[in-house]
């Protein structure tokens, strides 16, 4: 932890690095300040902070069992990182991602990516002409094994865009536009490509092919205290005993 009296924010992402057959945790820490500009939709907020500066990035390796600082820092023009995703579907392909707001610009967004193998940052532009989305309705997810974004646009529709070729901003393709879900909160997708959302404070699953909705008794408001994580019944501890760590492939374990 940094030795400071200033407010700070700490963000974590968990993912798998196929280059080293290792699971890693990425930790971002920033010092905060009050912004010179406040979006009109947040005028009612009495205390709001943006990034003053970014501290060194740390990565935890489950193979090594230790933290280490990496050379590259978070880009200085990143003024805020949103960590509102309710579904943990990121990090399976060697990259972890965050939705970011550009410093001093208020309503301009980008996707910040961290390569777990190279331990470097890159940026992915959001779909063209989508910077006028409703504030804080930008959600990252995975659909069909590819990075996707979900927007609540001005007319209330929920649009889903998929990055067809990773890292290529021109390859964004709009896959869905849910006009029937104008009063819902979008969360993400299941491994079976069901759309996860919340309606009337209940978690629901929508199959866009069958056009059917499955409701649940899970209260959506409880998600603010946790995350939706998909798992298999064969879930096991991902780190083998030290005596086996050199003769066992971590990625071969069922999780």
trRosetta pair geometry for C-beta under 8 A, 3 or more apart (Angstrom, degrees):
i j d omega theta_ij theta_ji phi_ij phi_ji
2 8 6.3 154 47 -92 119 156
2 29 6.3 157 -20 149 117 142
2 31 7.4 -86 91 -68 160 96
2 55 5.7 -128 -67 -95 135 160
4 8 6.6 107 73 -51 125 119
4 31 6.3 -78 144 -105 167 116
6 31 4.9 36 104 -156 136 108
6 32 6.7 177 154 49 100 64
6 33 7.8 -29 -166 -72 125 71
6 52 7.1 -54 164 28 149 154
7 31 7.4 114 80 -163 51 60
7 32 4.4 -46 93 55 100 119
7 49 6.0 -111 95 -98 139 164
8 29 6.1 -1 -179 -170 121 91
8 30 6.6 162 -155 83 72 42
8 31 5.6 -45 -99 -102 79 50
8 32 6.4 -179 -100 -5 23 95
9 29 7.3 167 83 -148 49 47
9 30 5.4 -7 53 57 93 91
9 32 6.0 83 -17 -55 100 119
9 49 7.6 174 -39 97 120 130
9 51 7.8 -87 37 -93 124 80
9 81 7.9 173 118 52 137 99
10 27 6.6 -15 -168 -166 95 96
10 28 7.2 158 -155 83 45 54
10 29 5.2 -8 -104 -101 77 80
11 27 7.3 151 79 -155 49 47
11 28 4.5 -10 58 58 100 103
11 29 7.9 -169 23 -71 69 38
11 81 5.9 -53 -44 98 167 136
11 83 5.2 -161 -129 -71 110 143
11 98 7.1 44 154 -104 151 143
12 25 6.0 -17 -162 -173 105 101
12 26 6.8 146 -157 77 50 55
12 27 5.6 -15 -100 -100 76 69
12 28 7.8 -162 -71 22 32 73
13 25 7.3 159 81 -157 42 54
13 26 4.6 -7 57 53 93 106
13 90 6.7 -55 -157 102 112 127
13 91 6.2 174 164 -74 97 126
13 96 3.8 122 142 177 143 148
13 97 7.8 149 -133 35 153 31
13 98 7.3 -115 -59 -57 136 97
13 114 7.2 140 66 45 144 130
14 23 7.1 8 -175 180 91 99
14 24 7.5 174 -149 91 51 44
14 25 5.3 -20 -99 -103 74 75
14 26 7.8 -160 -72 18 29 73
14 88 7.5 9 55 -163 110 125
14 91 5.7 119 101 129 49 176
14 96 7.5 130 54 -101 20 136
15 23 7.4 -175 101 -151 29 65
15 24 6.1 -18 67 62 72 84
15 26 7.4 5 19 -7 105 109
15 90 6.7 -62 -85 127 110 76
15 91 2.4 -133 -98 -162 94 104
15 92 6.8 -118 -148 -47 86 27
15 94 7.1 128 148 -125 125 12
15 95 7.0 -107 -175 85 165 18
15 96 4.6 -144 -26 -62 139 101
15 116 5.5 -142 93 -58 119 144
16 22 7.5 163 -156 88 59 36
16 23 5.5 -37 -101 -100 68 69
16 24 7.6 140 -110 18 20 77
16 91 6.3 109 10 145 63 86
16 92 5.8 20 34 -138 112 43
16 94 7.0 -58 96 -71 64 50
16 116 7.5 155 104 73 22 166
16 251 6.7 100 -170 -101 133 99
17 20 4.9 12 111 41 120 94
17 21 7.5 -57 91 2 76 12
17 22 4.9 -8 55 63 109 84
17 23 7.5 180 15 -92 79 18
17 24 5.5 41 -20 -4 116 122
17 94 5.6 75 -129 -125 50 77
17 116 3.9 -133 -86 121 100 120
17 117 5.2 146 -159 -69 107 72
18 21 6.9 24 -153 -76 37 51
18 93 7.6 -29 -12 -163 123 38
18 94 5.3 -69 17 -66 92 112
18 117 7.5 -44 57 -62 61 125
18 251 7.0 52 -117 -84 71 155
19 94 6.7 79 -12 -127 93 129
19 116 7.7 175 28 97 107 85
19 117 3.7 73 19 -120 144 130
20 61 7.9 -49 117 -139 146 119
20 63 7.0 -119 144 8 111 152
20 117 6.6 164 -10 -117 95 82
21 63 7.7 85 95 -70 75 137
21 249 5.7 -84 -164 -154 143 80
21 250 5.3 142 157 38 88 97
21 251 5.2 -103 -143 -10 85 108
22 61 5.6 -16 173 -154 139 92
22 62 6.1 169 -170 50 81 82
22 63 4.5 -71 -117 -14 113 119
22 250 6.4 82 -100 40 36 153
23 62 4.4 12 68 15 92 138
23 63 8.0 139 36 -29 62 77
23 238 5.5 37 -7 131 153 144
23 239 7.7 -108 42 -65 121 86
23 250 6.5 -131 -14 153 92 143
24 59 5.5 -5 -174 -175 121 101
24 60 6.3 155 -159 77 63 56
24 61 5.7 -22 -104 -99 90 54
24 62 6.9 -132 -77 -4 41 85
24 116 5.2 158 49 -153 139 118
25 59 7.0 156 78 -158 50 51
25 60 4.1 2 51 48 101 111
25 62 8.0 92 -12 -47 91 90
26 57 6.8 -14 -166 -176 92 109
26 58 7.7 150 -158 86 45 51
26 59 5.5 -16 -103 -105 65 79
26 96 5.7 -164 23 50 139 150
26 114 5.7 110 -131 99 166 157
26 116 7.4 -116 -53 -101 117 86
27 57 7.0 155 78 -164 58 60
27 58 4.5 -12 58 66 110 97
27 59 7.4 -165 19 -77 77 32
27 60 7.2 61 -17 -17 109 99
27 67 7.6 -17 20 -137 133 123
28 54 7.1 -44 -168 -149 94 107
28 57 6.0 -20 -99 -115 67 87
28 74 6.0 65 -142 -55 119 135
28 81 6.9 32 101 32 152 164
28 98 8.0 -41 9 -37 157 159
29 54 7.5 123 84 -162 52 62
29 55 4.3 -26 88 52 103 121
29 56 7.9 10 48 61 106 47
29 58 7.8 31 -5 8 110 105
30 51 4.6 -49 172 -130 145 100
30 52 7.1 152 166 43 91 66
30 53 6.8 -174 -154 93 80 34
30 54 4.9 -40 -101 -104 93 60
30 55 6.5 -164 -92 6 35 81
30 74 7.3 -56 -75 51 113 149
30 81 7.9 140 0 13 142 112
31 51 7.4 89 72 -162 50 62
31 52 4.4 -52 102 59 94 116
31 53 5.4 14 45 50 106 76
31 55 7.1 94 -23 -39 85 100
32 49 3.8 27 176 169 125 137
32 50 6.9 146 -152 74 79 23
32 51 6.5 -63 -107 -107 58 34
32 52 5.8 126 -169 -8 6 98
33 49 6.3 135 67 -152 19 87
33 50 6.3 -33 68 65 72 72
33 51 7.6 12 26 125 84 16
33 52 4.1 96 -17 -74 108 103
34 47 7.8 -92 -101 -153 105 59
34 48 6.7 86 -138 78 76 64
34 49 6.1 -68 -86 -105 46 60
34 50 7.5 59 -178 18 16 81
35 38 6.1 137 79 -71 114 67
35 48 6.4 -45 17 113 106 103
35 49 7.3 138 -27 -162 83 23
35 50 4.2 72 -75 -6 101 125
35 79 7.5 73 -110 171 116 127
35 106 7.8 122 164 -92 146 83
36 104 7.1 13 48 -120 117 77
37 104 7.0 95 14 -152 125 45
37 106 4.9 -77 115 -70 129 123
38 42 5.6 -118 178 87 94 101
38 43 6.2 119 120 -95 120 56
38 45 7.4 -156 -161 60 128 104
38 48 6.1 107 -119 66 110 149
38 106 7.9 138 -159 -125 5 116
39 42 4.9 66 67 19 89 103
39 43 7.8 -115 98 -43 48 69
39 106 5.4 151 -73 -175 85 106
39 107 6.3 114 -109 -69 115 93
39 135 5.7 140 146 -117 152 147
40 43 5.6 -12 -158 -34 44 114
41 135 4.3 180 56 33 154 150
41 136 7.8 -151 110 10 139 104
42 45 4.6 -20 178 9 89 123
42 48 6.2 87 150 -91 132 155
42 135 7.2 -130 -34 148 96 154
45 48 4.8 74 117 -54 129 113
50 79 4.7 -10 -174 172 121 96
50 80 5.3 -77 -131 -62 80 99
50 101 7.9 -94 -128 88 108 120
50 103 6.9 126 162 -124 132 77
51 54 6.5 4 -173 -60 132 79
51 78 6.6 32 30 108 157 73
51 79 5.3 -161 34 -155 99 39
51 80 6.2 -166 -15 -72 95 46
51 81 7.9 57 -53 -6 127 84
51 103 6.8 -83 60 -91 102 109
53 76 7.6 -19 -131 -130 71 91
54 57 7.8 0 161 -55 115 82
54 73 5.3 138 99 177 122 108
54 74 4.1 -147 -141 51 165 109
54 76 7.0 -136 14 -99 111 57
54 78 7.5 43 -54 67 134 109
56 69 4.6 6 149 -151 133 120
56 70 7.3 167 180 51 89 55
56 73 6.5 -83 -111 -97 47 92
57 69 6.9 121 76 -155 49 65
57 70 4.9 -29 83 46 104 106
57 72 7.0 -9 27 87 133 64
57 73 6.4 168 -16 -122 98 45
57 74 6.6 125 -63 -37 113 81
57 114 7.8 -173 -167 -128 153 139
58 67 5.0 6 179 -174 118 113
58 68 6.8 159 -151 80 72 27
58 69 5.6 -46 -95 -93 71 57
58 70 7.3 174 -103 -1 21 82
59 67 7.0 150 77 -152 33 64
59 68 6.0 -25 61 62 82 79
59 70 5.7 54 -7 -40 115 115
59 116 7.6 146 -145 -143 135 73
59 119 6.3 -94 -23 -120 157 114
60 66 7.2 -153 -141 112 69 23
60 67 5.0 -37 -89 -92 77 72
61 64 4.0 50 86 27 122 103
61 65 7.2 -45 91 -5 76 25
61 66 6.6 -1 49 56 91 62
61 68 7.3 10 -6 10 107 109
62 65 6.9 35 -161 -75 34 53
62 238 6.6 10 152 104 162 108
62 239 5.0 -131 170 -81 110 115
62 250 7.3 121 94 -134 119 155
63 239 7.8 -167 -83 -126 38 98
63 245 6.6 132 -151 -173 74 118
63 250 7.0 -106 -77 -36 96 144
64 68 7.9 10 90 -22 155 117
65 239 7.8 96 -80 -156 92 151
70 119 4.4 -148 -135 169 136 123
71 119 7.4 96 29 117 81 115
72 119 6.9 158 30 132 107 77
72 120 5.2 77 10 -125 161 63
72 121 5.7 -159 136 6 132 93
73 76 7.6 40 108 -57 121 75
74 78 5.6 -81 158 49 107 139
74 81 8.0 -78 -153 -49 147 132
74 112 7.2 15 -145 -163 94 152
74 121 6.6 123 -119 -77 45 161
75 78 5.1 101 75 -15 86 101
75 112 7.4 -151 22 -118 108 117
75 121 6.3 -148 -29 114 90 146
75 123 7.3 -21 -3 -53 153 120
76 103 7.4 -43 141 2 61 151
77 102 5.7 -10 152 -153 96 87
77 103 5.1 -134 -165 25 49 107
78 81 6.6 26 165 -60 121 90
78 100 4.8 -57 -140 -165 104 138
78 101 7.7 100 -164 68 62 45
78 102 6.9 -70 -110 -114 39 46
78 103 6.6 53 92 -32 11 95
78 110 7.8 -103 -102 60 90 115
78 112 6.3 22 -104 -70 144 141
79 100 7.7 119 42 175 55 91
79 101 5.5 -64 71 101 94 86
79 102 5.9 51 10 145 105 24
79 103 3.1 141 -62 -90 108 61
79 104 6.5 174 -70 -8 148 51
79 105 7.5 170 12 29 141 76
80 100 6.7 151 82 -160 53 61
80 101 4.1 6 55 46 104 111
80 103 7.9 140 -10 -83 69 61
81 98 4.7 -4 -159 160 111 141
81 99 7.2 131 -160 78 59 50
81 100 5.3 -30 -101 -102 67 79
81 101 7.8 -146 -69 19 26 74
81 112 6.9 -59 -112 31 109 139
82 98 7.0 157 58 -180 57 87
82 99 4.5 -23 52 79 111 104
82 100 7.4 -161 10 -84 78 28
82 101 7.3 81 -31 -22 98 96
82 136 7.1 169 -121 -130 142 77
82 138 7.0 115 55 76 158 101
83 98 6.9 -33 -83 -134 73 106
84 99 8.0 -39 33 45 94 127
84 136 7.2 80 -12 -170 166 93
84 139 7.0 -90 94 -105 101 84
85 88 7.4 118 120 -80 113 45
85 90 7.4 64 105 -15 168 123
85 139 6.0 125 -103 -158 75 84
85 140 5.6 -52 -82 58 132 85
85 141 7.2 166 -140 -75 118 69
85 187 7.8 102 -165 -167 59 64
85 188 6.8 59 -163 -58 96 127
85 227 7.7 35 110 -133 76 108
86 187 4.4 -55 60 -145 123 106
86 188 6.8 -154 67 -2 81 111
86 196 7.7 -135 89 118 116 128
86 223 4.8 10 -141 170 126 133
86 227 6.2 175 -172 -136 45 60
86 228 5.5 48 140 3 84 104
87 141 6.1 33 72 -119 128 100
87 187 5.3 108 -27 150 106 93
87 188 3.3 -103 33 39 147 151
87 189 7.4 147 128 37 169 37
87 196 6.1 123 -67 58 135 148
87 227 7.1 136 -112 -176 13 87
87 228 4.6 -30 -104 69 65 113
88 227 4.9 62 -34 152 107 134
88 228 6.7 -171 11 80 75 54
88 229 4.8 -2 46 -98 125 78
88 230 7.8 -155 73 13 82 71
89 92 7.6 -47 172 -11 56 118
89 141 5.7 39 55 -160 137 66
89 142 4.0 -140 138 22 122 113
89 188 5.9 170 1 176 134 143
89 189 7.2 32 -70 63 171 74
89 230 7.3 39 -93 13 85 117
90 95 7.9 -79 -178 104 92 69
90 96 5.6 85 141 -138 117 67
90 97 5.6 -131 -144 35 136 89
90 140 6.7 31 -72 124 126 123
90 142 6.7 174 -79 -40 50 112
91 95 7.1 -132 -111 88 41 37
91 96 4.7 13 -88 -89 91 88
91 116 7.6 76 -150 -45 83 138
92 142 7.5 36 24 -105 121 166
93 145 8.0 102 -63 -178 127 82
93 166 7.6 -136 126 -99 150 158
94 115 6.6 9 145 -154 94 69
94 116 5.2 -134 -165 41 58 104
94 117 5.7 -11 -163 -16 117 107
95 113 5.1 -9 -173 -169 123 106
95 114 6.6 150 -156 72 67 46
95 115 5.8 -32 -100 -99 84 52
95 116 6.7 -147 -84 -8 29 88
95 166 7.9 156 18 -170 152 133
96 113 7.3 153 78 -153 39 57
96 114 5.1 -13 58 55 88 101
96 116 6.8 80 -9 -56 94 102
97 111 5.6 -7 -165 -179 115 104
97 112 6.7 149 -155 79 59 52
97 113 5.2 -21 -99 -99 83 71
97 114 7.7 -168 -76 17 37 72
97 124 7.7 -31 -130 28 122 127
97 140 5.7 -163 105 -165 120 160
97 147 6.7 85 -20 -131 164 129
98 111 7.2 158 77 -159 40 59
98 112 4.8 -12 59 58 93 103
98 140 7.7 -131 -135 -7 18 153
99 109 6.2 -13 -174 -166 91 121
99 111 6.3 -37 -101 -104 52 68
99 112 7.9 172 -100 17 4 83
99 138 5.1 154 -152 115 152 117
99 139 7.7 -81 -33 -108 148 19
99 140 5.8 -165 -44 -32 100 109
99 149 7.9 112 -92 -127 115 112
100 109 6.5 146 80 -157 50 67
100 110 5.2 -23 66 66 104 79
100 111 7.0 152 16 -111 90 17
100 112 4.8 66 -27 -21 132 111
101 105 7.4 -161 170 71 79 89
101 106 7.2 -24 180 -170 121 14
101 107 7.7 -30 -144 -101 107 14
101 108 7.0 110 -159 73 64 53
101 109 5.8 -41 -98 -98 55 72
102 105 4.3 11 88 36 105 129
102 108 4.5 -25 30 90 122 106
102 109 7.1 -149 -12 -89 85 20
102 110 6.4 69 -58 -1 97 108
105 108 4.1 -26 127 25 136 117
107 131 6.6 104 136 166 87 94
107 132 7.9 36 156 -107 126 44
107 135 7.2 -77 -118 -96 95 94
108 131 5.8 -5 -119 -150 59 132
109 126 5.6 32 96 -17 103 142
109 131 6.3 178 26 -122 86 81
109 133 7.9 -28 13 37 142 121
109 138 6.0 177 -158 -72 170 176
110 123 5.0 -6 163 -165 131 116
110 124 7.1 147 -180 69 81 44
110 125 6.3 -51 -128 -109 86 45
110 126 6.6 -137 -115 -20 35 89
111 123 6.6 136 74 -163 55 62
111 124 4.2 -26 69 64 114 96
111 125 7.6 -69 22 8 91 3
111 126 6.4 123 -24 -69 96 75
111 140 7.1 116 -125 -95 115 125
111 147 7.8 106 176 166 161 141
111 149 7.5 -120 -70 -74 130 127
112 121 6.3 -24 -170 -159 94 110
112 122 8.0 151 -159 81 51 37
112 123 6.0 -31 -102 -104 54 75
113 121 6.9 139 79 -158 52 57
113 122 5.0 -22 66 66 105 84
113 123 6.9 173 17 -95 85 21
113 124 5.9 60 -23 -14 121 107
113 167 7.8 -92 37 -94 166 81
114 119 7.6 0 -179 -144 94 40
114 120 7.4 176 -149 88 59 29
114 121 5.6 -30 -97 -98 70 68
115 118 4.2 15 105 44 132 99
115 119 6.7 -83 86 -26 79 16
115 120 5.2 4 41 53 113 75
115 121 7.8 -155 9 -78 80 20
115 122 7.0 49 -28 2 104 108
116 119 7.1 17 -164 -75 24 61
122 167 7.1 -1 124 -126 146 103
124 147 7.7 48 104 110 169 156
124 163 7.0 -11 178 -111 143 151
124 167 6.4 -113 -97 -121 107 39
124 169 6.2 168 -168 -83 68 85
125 128 7.8 32 136 -69 123 63
125 169 3.9 31 49 -128 106 141
126 130 5.3 -111 133 77 112 117
126 131 6.9 131 71 -72 128 72
126 138 7.5 -54 -117 -142 147 132
126 149 6.3 -39 -139 35 95 177
126 172 7.7 65 171 -90 41 157
127 130 4.4 60 77 -6 90 138
127 149 7.0 -153 -8 59 103 131
127 161 4.7 -92 -46 -158 141 172
127 172 4.1 -165 -98 144 88 158
127 174 7.4 76 -140 -66 160 86
128 172 7.3 174 2 55 74 135
129 132 7.4 -28 173 15 61 104
130 133 5.7 23 171 -44 78 106
130 149 8.0 113 134 105 157 137
130 151 6.0 -124 -166 -71 117 160
130 153 8.0 -86 -140 -96 83 103
130 159 7.8 -130 -123 83 122 141
130 161 7.5 -88 -68 -14 163 153
132 153 7.8 49 99 -146 83 83
132 154 6.7 -23 135 -42 103 117
133 137 5.7 -137 157 65 109 103
133 138 5.8 102 97 -67 154 93
133 151 4.5 -107 -121 -153 130 114
133 152 6.8 99 -174 63 97 53
133 153 6.0 -77 -123 -101 70 57
133 154 7.9 -145 -139 -42 30 69
134 137 4.4 41 78 2 95 138
134 151 7.6 133 28 178 80 81
134 152 4.7 -49 45 97 127 94
134 153 6.6 156 -14 -147 93 11
134 154 6.3 153 -60 -85 89 46
137 150 7.9 -96 152 117 79 79
137 151 6.0 76 111 -162 103 51
137 152 3.4 -93 -176 34 149 102
137 186 7.7 69 -175 36 86 108
138 149 6.5 -19 -164 -170 82 111
138 150 7.6 149 -156 77 35 55
138 151 6.2 -3 -101 -102 64 74
139 149 6.9 145 76 -161 46 59
139 150 4.4 -17 62 57 100 104
139 186 5.6 -164 35 100 148 99
139 187 6.9 -126 -177 -140 157 18
139 188 6.7 -125 147 -68 123 75
140 147 7.1 -33 -162 -163 98 91
140 148 7.4 138 -163 82 51 50
140 149 5.9 -32 -102 -103 55 71
140 150 7.9 -153 -66 17 11 80
141 147 7.9 137 83 -161 39 49
141 148 5.0 -30 74 71 85 97
141 149 7.4 151 25 -96 77 24
141 150 6.3 33 6 -16 123 110
141 187 7.9 98 -87 128 130 46
141 188 3.8 168 -116 -134 127 89
141 189 5.5 111 156 12 135 87
142 145 6.7 5 176 -123 107 14
142 146 6.8 152 -156 70 70 26
142 147 6.4 -43 -103 -100 67 38
142 148 6.4 137 -121 17 15 93
142 188 7.4 27 31 -170 61 112
142 189 6.6 -121 81 60 54 107
143 146 6.2 -35 70 63 66 80
143 148 4.2 30 9 -22 110 149
143 160 6.8 83 -45 172 162 125
143 162 5.5 -98 70 -97 119 113
143 175 6.8 -158 122 48 153 163
143 189 4.8 83 -95 19 79 162
143 193 6.2 73 -156 -125 79 86
144 162 7.0 10 45 -136 115 147
144 193 6.1 30 -59 -90 76 119
146 162 5.2 66 99 -172 125 104
146 163 5.9 -157 167 67 104 70
146 164 6.8 6 -165 -111 159 28
146 166 7.4 -144 -142 -68 86 86
147 162 7.4 138 85 -157 47 59
147 163 4.5 1 73 33 98 123
147 166 6.7 98 9 -113 116 86
148 160 5.9 9 175 -175 127 89
148 161 6.3 165 -157 86 75 46
148 162 4.6 -32 -98 -99 97 65
148 163 6.9 -152 -82 4 42 75
148 175 7.4 -48 -129 20 129 132
148 189 7.3 41 52 2 143 130
149 160 7.6 170 85 -149 43 49
149 161 5.2 -8 56 59 88 97
149 163 8.0 67 -10 -35 93 95
150 158 6.1 -1 -174 -176 101 100
150 159 7.1 165 -153 83 51 48
150 160 5.3 -14 -102 -100 79 74
150 161 8.0 -177 -79 22 34 69
150 186 4.5 -131 147 125 146 145
150 188 7.4 -141 -8 -91 139 45
151 158 7.0 164 81 -154 47 52
151 159 4.8 -7 56 56 99 97
151 161 7.5 28 -3 -1 107 107
152 156 7.0 -20 -174 -149 91 34
152 157 7.7 168 -151 86 51 35
152 158 5.7 -27 -97 -98 64 74
152 186 6.8 -179 -59 8 94 115
153 156 7.4 -40 75 27 65 16
153 157 5.4 -8 47 64 106 84
153 158 7.7 174 8 -98 80 22
153 159 5.8 44 -25 -5 119 115
155 182 8.0 -74 130 -122 67 120
156 179 7.9 76 95 -146 89 63
156 182 3.6 33 148 -150 121 108
156 183 7.7 -4 -170 -55 122 53
157 177 5.5 10 168 -178 132 91
157 178 6.4 157 -167 76 76 49
157 179 4.8 -33 -109 -95 105 66
157 182 6.6 -39 -77 -94 39 87
158 176 7.7 -2 107 115 86 104
158 177 7.3 161 82 -158 48 45
158 178 4.3 -9 60 56 100 106
158 181 5.5 -31 12 84 127 111
158 182 7.7 -162 -20 -95 85 41
158 184 7.2 -47 -37 71 142 102
158 186 5.1 139 -147 -56 139 136
158 197 7.9 -118 -36 -103 176 134
159 174 6.1 -46 -171 -141 108 111
159 176 7.1 166 -154 92 42 62
159 177 5.1 -9 -104 -108 75 78
159 178 7.8 -160 -72 21 29 70
160 174 7.1 114 79 -159 50 63
160 175 5.1 -52 101 63 101 95
160 176 4.1 24 38 50 117 99
160 177 7.5 -148 21 -69 72 39
160 178 7.5 54 -15 -12 104 100
160 195 7.7 -110 -62 -109 150 117
161 172 5.0 11 172 -174 123 103
161 173 6.6 156 -157 76 73 32
161 174 5.2 -43 -98 -95 79 58
161 175 6.9 151 -117 7 24 81
162 172 7.3 151 76 -152 35 55
162 173 5.4 -25 61 63 86 88
162 175 5.1 48 -9 -29 114 125
163 166 6.1 76 126 -103 119 46
163 167 8.0 100 168 -2 132 27
163 168 7.5 145 -173 60 95 66
163 171 6.0 71 -169 93 60 99
163 172 5.9 -31 -98 -93 60 66
164 168 7.8 -50 71 71 77 112
164 171 4.1 -121 55 166 93 106
164 172 7.4 -176 1 -94 86 12
164 173 5.1 54 -42 -3 117 119
165 168 4.2 6 92 34 108 129
165 171 4.0 -177 31 -73 90 175
168 171 4.3 61 94 -3 108 117
169 172 6.7 -15 -179 -21 50 105
174 177 6.7 18 168 -50 121 97
176 195 7.5 -123 110 -78 171 137
176 208 5.8 -86 -107 -124 133 155
178 181 4.3 -3 142 29 122 112
178 195 7.2 144 -65 176 149 169
178 206 7.7 84 -121 102 139 160
178 208 7.9 -101 -83 -103 103 110
179 182 6.8 4 -174 -55 49 99
181 184 4.3 -42 -180 24 97 129
181 186 7.6 94 126 -73 135 92
181 197 6.1 -40 -165 -175 142 172
181 199 7.4 -102 -142 -76 91 120
181 206 7.4 -96 -67 -34 140 164
183 199 6.9 80 98 -130 87 88
184 197 4.4 29 161 168 134 127
184 198 6.0 156 -164 70 83 49
184 199 4.8 -42 -102 -76 102 86
184 204 7.7 -78 -135 47 135 123
185 197 6.3 158 77 -163 48 75
185 198 4.5 -2 51 47 101 107
185 220 6.8 135 51 175 127 144
186 195 7.4 -52 -139 -177 93 102
186 196 7.8 101 -168 85 55 61
186 197 5.4 -36 -106 -106 49 94
187 196 4.3 -64 72 108 113 103
187 197 6.0 -177 9 -94 90 35
187 198 6.7 84 -36 -22 116 92
187 203 7.9 -14 1 -134 156 94
187 223 7.4 -78 -114 -171 134 165
187 228 6.7 63 160 12 135 144
188 196 5.2 1 64 47 64 116
188 228 7.3 -169 47 68 125 131
189 193 5.6 -11 -176 -137 126 39
189 194 6.5 148 -157 69 70 39
189 195 6.0 -35 -100 -98 78 44
189 196 6.4 -170 -91 2 20 91
190 193 6.8 -60 68 12 72 15
190 194 4.4 11 27 46 117 94
190 196 6.4 112 -41 -48 81 107
190 205 6.7 13 -20 -138 132 121
190 230 6.6 126 -148 -89 74 137
191 230 5.7 154 -26 166 109 164
193 207 8.0 74 100 -135 81 67
193 208 7.5 -78 141 30 100 104
193 209 8.0 56 103 -14 123 111
194 205 4.4 20 152 -177 133 102
194 206 6.4 152 -171 66 79 36
194 207 5.4 -42 -112 -82 90 65
194 214 7.8 -20 -163 31 145 114
195 205 7.0 144 71 -161 49 50
195 206 4.2 -24 60 62 105 98
195 207 7.8 -167 17 -70 82 18
195 208 6.2 76 -18 -42 118 101
196 203 7.0 -16 -166 -167 92 97
196 204 7.6 153 -154 81 47 47
196 205 6.0 -19 -98 -103 63 72
196 228 6.8 -169 172 103 163 173
197 203 7.8 152 86 -154 34 53
197 204 5.5 -26 71 66 80 93
197 205 8.0 155 25 -90 70 27
197 206 6.5 9 16 -3 116 115
198 201 6.8 9 175 -124 108 20
198 202 6.7 161 -154 74 70 30
198 203 5.8 -38 -99 -97 77 50
198 204 6.9 145 -109 16 24 85
198 220 3.4 78 -136 -116 133 154
198 223 7.6 -124 -69 8 140 142
199 202 6.3 -31 71 59 62 82
199 204 5.4 -6 22 1 104 139
199 215 7.9 -83 62 -113 108 101
201 219 5.8 -10 158 -152 94 78
201 220 5.2 -144 -160 35 44 100
201 221 5.8 -13 -147 -22 101 101
202 215 5.8 27 128 -166 134 100
202 216 6.2 177 173 69 96 63
202 217 7.0 -48 -140 -124 111 21
202 218 6.8 111 -159 68 65 55
202 219 6.7 -52 -99 -108 54 40
202 220 6.2 -76 -23 -24 3 98
203 215 7.9 131 88 -164 49 55
203 216 4.7 -21 78 57 91 122
203 218 4.1 -10 21 77 124 111
203 219 7.6 21 -16 68 89 5
203 220 5.4 147 -62 -79 69 81
203 223 7.6 116 -78 -52 115 125
204 213 5.6 -1 177 -173 122 105
204 214 6.7 161 -162 82 69 47
204 215 5.0 -31 -107 -107 94 59
204 216 6.6 -168 -87 11 42 83
205 213 7.1 149 78 -158 45 55
205 214 4.5 -12 60 59 99 100
205 216 7.3 63 -9 -28 96 111
206 212 7.4 176 -149 90 56 37
206 213 5.0 -21 -99 -102 79 77
206 214 7.8 -167 -74 22 34 66
207 210 4.2 16 108 42 129 101
207 211 7.0 -68 90 -13 78 15
207 212 5.1 7 45 53 110 81
207 213 7.8 -154 18 -75 71 32
207 214 7.7 56 -18 -9 98 99
208 211 6.9 23 -161 -79 31 57
218 222 7.2 -107 178 48 81 124
219 222 4.8 88 84 -9 95 106
220 223 5.7 -33 -172 1 54 117
221 224 6.6 -27 -178 6 53 110
222 225 5.9 -57 -175 36 59 108
222 226 7.0 -3 144 28 82 106
223 226 6.3 -93 -147 64 42 72
223 227 7.5 67 -164 -105 82 25
223 228 6.9 -19 -131 -39 114 92
231 235 5.1 0 180 -71 120 128
231 255 7.4 -69 -141 167 81 63
232 235 6.0 157 71 -52 65 72
232 254 6.2 -79 80 164 141 102
232 255 7.0 131 33 140 105 21
234 254 4.3 -10 113 117 126 136
234 255 8.0 -107 97 -83 83 19
235 254 7.6 -112 -87 117 25 84
235 255 6.0 53 -128 -143 66 56
236 253 5.9 -112 72 -180 117 115
236 254 6.4 75 13 69 108 77
236 255 6.8 -101 46 -86 67 72
238 250 6.2 53 171 -168 86 102
238 253 6.0 167 -131 81 59 144
238 255 5.8 11 -87 -80 103 141
239 245 7.7 -5 -174 -104 80 104
239 250 7.2 -12 -103 -121 47 115
240 244 4.2 -85 145 89 129 116
240 245 5.7 177 76 -83 98 57
240 248 4.6 54 -9 71 166 150
240 250 7.2 -138 -6 -95 97 73
240 253 7.5 -171 -56 -63 95 136
241 244 5.0 74 62 16 81 102
241 245 7.2 -120 99 -40 39 82
242 245 5.4 -28 -146 -12 38 121
244 247 5.7 -85 -159 57 60 92
244 248 4.7 29 154 -10 100 128
245 248 6.7 -64 -120 44 19 98
248 252 7.3 -128 179 53 73 117
248 253 7.8 46 161 -52 114 102
249 252 4.1 77 83 -6 106 112
249 253 7.8 -166 99 -19 65 73
250 253 6.1 -44 -172 9 44 112
